[in-house]
Structure formats: structure tokens, C-alpha cells
Amino acid sequence: MSFLKLERVYLELIIFGTNKFSGTRKMFSSKEYTPNDVQFGLFKTKSFEFVPFKAKSIKDNII
């Protein structure tokens, strides 16, 4: 059995929006995030303060 080997993996967020008043459309895109950029955690309610999980990977956080 052979598996696909990925040379370069990244995540990029692309968001489309429309201005309700004028109908203008806009597209926003993020930088390219690599697996090393990803952190596991939560944002506190009503703030952008990030609280990381103590686990090293997502597999350690599965209930």
C-alpha cells in the first residue's frame, strides 16, 4: 500500500464579504499557516486572550 507524501502543507483562510449598504464585495485572505503555526487552545469569552491547552497535540485533547 502506498501513501501520498505531501511536500508542503499549509492552511490559508479566505473570507468573502458583502457590504449590506452599498453591495460592495470584498475578499480577505490570511497568510499561509504551517502545522508549526497551529496552537491548540481556546479564546476567553468576550476577549482575544488565548489560553493554550496543556496537551502537545490534538490527539491528547480528544475526550
Secondary structure as UniProt FT lines:
FT   STRAND          14..18
FT   TURN            20..22
FT   STRAND          25..29
FT   HELIX           35..37
FT   STRAND          41..43
FT   TURN            45..46
FT   STRAND          50..52
FT   HELIX           58..61
//
